Amino acid sequence: MKFSDFNFEESLQEGLDSMGFENPTPIQEQAIPIIQNNKDLIGCAQTGTGKTAAFLLPILNKLAKDPTTTINTLIIVPTRELALQIDQALQGFSYFTSVSSLAIYGGSDGSVFEIEKRALTEGANIIIATPGRLMAHLNMGYVKLDSLETLILDEADRMLDMGFVDDILKITTYLPKQRQTLMFSATMPPKIRTLATKLLQNPEHISIAVSKPAEGVIQGAYLVYDTQKNNLIKSLLEGKDLSSVIIFVSTKLKVKELERDLQKAGLKAKAIHSDLEQPEREEVLRNFRSKKLQILVATDILSRGIDIEDIGLVINYDVPGDAEDYIHRIGRTARAASTGVALTFINEYDQQKFLQIETMLGSEVKKIALPENVGVGPAYTPEVRMKKPFSKGKKPFSKNRKPVRR
């Protein structure tokens, strides 16, 4: 199948041709006809499958065919990086059309807020927004969404993980009840299905299977205590002639600590996290893409919004929350028939979680011995290992039980 088979408007097809787009991916082939028929849709597909074009192209085609001066489509995303990424893709696809768009996200100065206000009142055709920033505008009472026809929720599972469900439900109260709603998510846990029943009407369902890692990815794992992780990374990176390295870390605090340790060791490392202003984030990513910066340390929350290829080494400082995230991350290396390395650090509490990843992979990931200077790590016994013994808010011991030191 070719994109020309969708009978897009000439101005949109011209943009696709100029970008070298010929054959749709499976998610595009399945989703575009459903969206063109104005049906609601739940799409389960990870980043990298082409889902952005899957929802942008039919929307752009509709607007190219019937131009409007009002807000037609609202795309809600979890992070600023993803908002910018979608907006950049949209600008490329719509180059030969008259469709207007604007990305709205936090962390900008007052002048940017005023530009966003004008777009929301005077009408850009497509708005891409993070929930918190959009709510800030909605609370001021001037946003005009009466003519909106399509709502798109991208990375819905990540937005729920970040606690945006109440904001999303509140935002929908400002929208027309009669609309098309599209929801895309890398995973489909019960909470996503619950949200879908509240927002979508008789939706079609598409599920794109998670692809296995490319054969060129060399995978390995270290059994390591949390207190050993920074020393292990320095041992792996110091004095090595490495191409681009990206390290995914679970919390902002750990990201900052690791950045400091790597810089003290003389390594060219920079962190990207939510405390940075948007211009600072963009500069870090720009320097990393141009190879001026060797090592990028990023929080898990931002991992799906970072669109960078040709990574020589990916390190999971913490075991990813689900197997799909693991596949997505290590897929950033070994592109275009090249080779790359993906390493994961497994502490004593994350062994069961990593076993689930290995089950999805269909094979065991090689466990590598720690360097002597790092010390001895925990044994790998996932069948008896559990998560941390006590969740937040629970007492460290119960009746007839001795206290447990942590």
N, C-alpha and C positions, 0 to 999 in steps of 0.2 A: 504493500500500500504506500501511496505517496501523499504528501500534504495537498497536492493539487486535487486529490479525490474528494476533499472536503468542500470544494467549490467556494473557497473564501473569496471575498471581495478583491478586486485587482490590486488595490493599494496595499492590502495586508499581504497578499501573496508576493508582491514585489519586495516587501521587507524580508520575508522568509527566504526568497531566492537570493537576495543580496547577502544574507547571513549564512548561506550554504545549507539551509534546512531542506532536506529532501524526504526522508522517511520518518514517520512518527514512531515513537517508542510505544510499548504495549499500553501504558496508562493513557497516552495521548490518543491512541487508536480507539480505545474503549470509551474514554470520558468525553471526548469532543462531541460525538453524535448525541450523547445523552444531554449535555449542556445546551447544544443547539436546539434540542426539542423542549427546552425550558423545564426540565425535570429536576427535582432535588437529587443530590448525589452525596453518598458517603464513599470516599476513596481511601483505601488503606494502602499507602505506598511510602517508602522511605525517601529521604532526600537523595537526589542523584538519578531518579527514575524518569525525570522529565515532567513531573507533575505541575511545575510552575507554568510551563507552556500549555499544559493540558487544560488549565482553567483560564489562562490569559487569552489564548487565541480565539476561542468562540465568543468571549466577551468583546474583544477588539473587533471581531468581524461584525457583530451586531451593531456596534457603535459606528463602524465605517459605513455600514449600510444605512443606518438611521441616526445621523449625528444629533447631538443634544447639547445644550449649554448648562445642564444641571448635573448633579451627582447621580450617576447611574449605578455604580458598583462600589461597594465597600469591602476591602480585604483586611481582615484582622490577623495580625501575626504576633508572636511572643517577644521578638527582640528587634532592636534598631537595625542590626546587621541584616536580618532577613527582610525587613521593610525596604532597605536600600537595595538589596540584591534583587528583589522582585521589581522595584521601580526601574532599575537599570535594564533588566530584561524587557520590561514593558516598553521602555523608550526605544530599544532596538527593534522590537517587533512592530511598533506603531510609527516608525520613522516616516513612512510615506502616507500616513493617515493624518487626520486632524484631531485625533483623540488626545486629551490632556490628562495629566495625572500628577499626584503629589504624595510624597511619603511624609507621614506625620509621626514623630517619635519624640521622646523626652530627651533632656540633656542639652537643649539648644538655647540660644540667647533670646531676648525679648523680640528682636527684629524678626527672627524666624517664626516665632509664635504669631506675629502679626501677619506674615505671609500665609501661614496655615489658616488663620482666621478668615482672610480674604477668599481663599480657595473654598473653605467650607460654607461661606455665605454667598459668594458669587458663582461657585460651581465649577470645580474640576471634574472631569468625567469619572475618573477612577481615583479613589482615596485608599492608600495603603497605610494602616495605622496600628500602633501598639495600643493595647486597651487603656492603660493609664493615661496616656497623652490625649486620646480621643475623649475619655471621660472628663478631662480637664476642660476641653472645649464645650462638650455637651452641657456641663454644669453651669456654663455662663449664658446659656439660653439662645445663642444666635445660630446654631447649626441647622441647616436646612437639608433634611433627608426625605422630604415628602415624595420625591420622584424616584427614590432608589428602587431598582428592580432586582439587584442581585447582591447577596451577602455571601462572602467566602471566608471560611475559617481555615487558616493554614497552620500546620503543626499544632492541631487541637490538643493532642496529648501533652505536649510540652506546656501549652498555656494553662492546662489544668494543674500540671505539676507545679507551676509557678504561682498558683493561687488566683488565677484570673477568672474563674468561673462566674463569680458574682458580678464582676464588671461586664462580662460578655452578656449575661442575662439582662443586666441593666441597659446595655447598649441596644439590645434588640427591642426594648420597649419604645425606643425613638424611631423605629423603622416601620414601614408599612407592613401590615400583616400578610398582604398578598405580595409575595416576592419569591424569587428563586434562592434557595440556600444550598451552598456547596460546602462540605466539610472534608478536609484532608488530614490524615493522621498517619504517623509512621507505625503506631501500634493501635490496637482496638480493645482496650480494657473495658470492663463493665461501666465505669464512670463516663467513658466517651459515648457508649451506647445510650446511657441515661440522658446525657445532654442532647444527643441527636433526636431522641423522641420528643424533646421539648421544642426543638427548633426547626426540624425538618418535617415535611409532609410527604408520605409515601415515597421515600427516597429509593433510588436505584443504588445498588452496591457494587463496588469494584474492589478487588483485593489482588494486588500484585505481589507475588511471592518474593521474599527477601532473597536476593542473589547471594551465592557463595562468593567468598573472596577470590580475587584473581589468582591464578596459579603462581604468578611472580611474587606474591606476598610471602615473605619468610616470617612465620609467626613463632613467638617464644614467650615464656612467662617466668617471672621470678617469684619465689615464695619469700616474702620479706615483711618484717614488722614495720609499722608506720614510721617509727623512729629511725629506721635505716634507709628510707626511700630517698631522701635528698643526697645522702652520701653515695647511694647506688647510681643515681643519675649523673652525679659529677664523675664518678668512676667510669661510666659509660661514654661520657662526652669529652672529658678533658684530654687534650692532645690528639684528638681524632680529626681527620679531614672529612667532615660530614657535610652533606648538602642540607637542605632545609629540614628542620626537626620541629614537630609540633607535639606538645605535651598537654594532654587533657587531664584536668584536676577537678575534684568534686566541689570544692568550696573556694570562695573568694579569698578567705584568710590563707589557705594553703597556697593559692596562686601567688599571693604577695610574698609569702615566706620563701617559696621556691625561687621566685625572681631574684630576691635579694641574695640568696645563697649562690645562685649561678653567676650573678654579676660579680660577687666577691671573688669567685673562682676565676674571673677573667673571661667568662664566656659571654658572647653577644646574645643576650636573652632579653626579651621584653614580654610583659604580661598584658593581657587584654581581659578586662572585667567590667562590671557595671558601674564601678566608681569613676572610671575614666570618662571625660567629656567626649562627645562624638568626634570632634576634630582630632583628639588624641588617639582614639581607636582607629580612625581612618589612616592616620599617619603610621601607626604600628603595622597595620595590614599592608599598606603601600610599601613600606620598607621590607617587609617579609617577602612580598611577591617579587620585588626587584632584587632580592638576594643581598640587600644591605644588612639585613638582620638574619642571623642563622637560626635562632631558636625562638619559637613562639609558645608561650604558656597561656592556656585558655581555660576558662571554667566550662564545666559540662553544659551549663545553660546556653552558652554561646556557640557550642560546637556545631549545631545544625545550621547556624547562620553564617559560618565562615566558609566561603566558597573559594578554596585554594587547592590547586592540583600540583602535581610533580613534587610530592613530599617524599624525601628519602627515608625518613624514620618517623614513625608514630609511636608515642609512648602513652599508654593508659596508666597514669599515676595511681588511679583507683579503678577497680573493676567497674565497667559501665553498668548502668541500671538495668538494661535489658540487652538481649542478644542482637536485636536489630541495630541498636546504637553501636555495638562492637563492630558489626559488619560494615556499617556506614563509615566509621572512623578509619578502620584499617584499609578501606577501599580508596582512601585518599592517596595511598602510595601504590606503586607498581602499575601506573597508568600506561596506556599505549605500549603494551608488551614489554615494558621495562620491569625491573625488579625493585623491591623495597622491603623494609623490615618493620614489623609491628610487634612491640613488646608490651606486656601487661604486668603490673605489680599486684600480687595477690597477698593480702594480709590474712591473718588467721580467721577473720570473720566473713570474708568474701569468697571463701572456697566453694561453698554450695552454689553461689551465684555464678561463679566461673564454670562450674561443672555444667550448668544449664546452657552456657554459651557453647561449650564443647559438644554438648548433645545436639544443638542446632547445627554446628559445623559438621557433625558426623565423624569427628576424629578428635583425638587428644592433642592438645597443644604442648609442645616440648617444654619441660621444666628445666631451666638453666641454673647451674650452681652459682651461688653468689661469689663475687670476688673475695679473696681472703681478707682484704682490708675492711670489708663491710660487715663481716661476721657471719653467724649462723642464723638462718631464718626459721620460720615455723615449718613443721612437717605438713605434707599435703594429704589430708584425710577428709575430703569433702563429704563422705558419707556419714560422718559423725559430727562434723562441724556445723554449728548453727550461727545465726546472726547474733549480734551483740546481745548478751543475756537480758538486758533490761532496756526497754524503750524509754524515750524522754518522758519525764513526769512520774515514772514508777519508782517505788522505793527499792533500794539496792538489796533488800532481803525481806522475806516474809516470815510468818510465824513458823517456828520450829526449823528455821533455816539459818545457817551461819552466814554472816556478811561475806560478800564477794568483793575482793579488791579488783579495781579496774585501772 
